[in-house]
Amino acid sequence: MGLDVRPAPGRRRAKVPAPPPSRPTWRGRLARLDMKVSPYLLISPFYAVFLVFGAFPLGYTLWVSLHDWELASGLRQWLGLQNYRELLADEAFWNSVVNTLGMFALSTVPQLLLALLAANALNRRMRGGLLFRMGMIAPLVTSTAAVAIVFTQLYAHDYGMVNWLLGLVGVDPIDWQADRYWSWVAVSSMVDWRWTGYNALIYLAAMQAIPRDLYEAAAIDGASRRRQFWQITVPMLRPTIIFTVIISTIGGLQLFTEPVLYGSGEMNGGPVGQYQTVAMYMFEHSFRGDDYGYGAAVAWVLFLMIIVFSLLNFLFIRRMGGTR
């Protein structure tokens, strides 16, 4: 027989009173505070570096742009917005803006399209695929000065290989430095050659993260490779495309090294400024003209241009992808 431990009928169990709530100790409070504060402490080094090397230079440049600022003579005279008024009325500045936008378009659009097509080709199984992928990054690690020297020789008027090839098909030689549009093409081709492989590898990494099930389902439905590319690959790459477009916009509007080396170190961008960019215009007035207040105003206008065009490109890509 088992032992019956059930309470006798009619009896009720006595309720055990709940223990009083304990007050949080200082260790508990410290642990909660640590959970709330530690994330901000972990990211604080970035903001400290940005404050020193980002926000402060921006604010200081804005302050300098409101003065007649010369290092040689030590002049510091308040001008208010006079530098900006002179800047917006300067035809040479607007010429540099047009040149910058022209070379930006010729370097960014073909660069990203070629990178997308190259990444799609490298995403397939092929012999020597790793070698091709390594070769895509080779132009980026090449010295910009070496690239400029080679391209300057290629586009030389009298003995350049490009004009020689054009002569084989009956086209007259082109003066790649004197002509406004063709000088844009020459400078933009340097940028395209250097950065197409870099963007292609970024696209390739994003393509390899796309689930293969989507392509298999599309193939079962009878979709061709071209249709899979435009209806699966490109929409799935939209965040990556937005990233590359914004980065290319920032770099394209700050073109400096390639056009300077193409013009043998001159800042005027040719006899009539046919390929002088905004960055070259700023350098010419700041460091060679000793007018740092005016140069700072140019820098701030360029900064605002980068923000505006980056935002426009971002909204354009989002709208193309169907996101409002």
Secondary structure, 3 states (H helix, E strand, C coil): CCCCCCCCCCCCCCCCCCCCCCCCCHHHHHHHHHHHHHHHHHHHHHHHHHHHHHHHHHHHHHHHHCEEECCCCCCEEECCCHHHHHHHCCHHHHHHHHHHHHHHHHHHHHHHHHHHHHHHHHCCCCCCHHHHHHHHCHHHHCCHHHHHHHHHHHCCCCCCHHHHHHHHCCCCCCCCCCCHHHHHHHHHHHHHHHHHHHHHHHHHHHHCCCCHHHHHHHHHCCCCHHHHHHHHHHHHCHHHHHHHHHHHHHHHCCCCHHHHHHCCCCCCCCCCCCCCCHHHHHHHHHHHCCCHHHHHHHHHHHHHHHHHHHHHHHHHHHHHCCCC
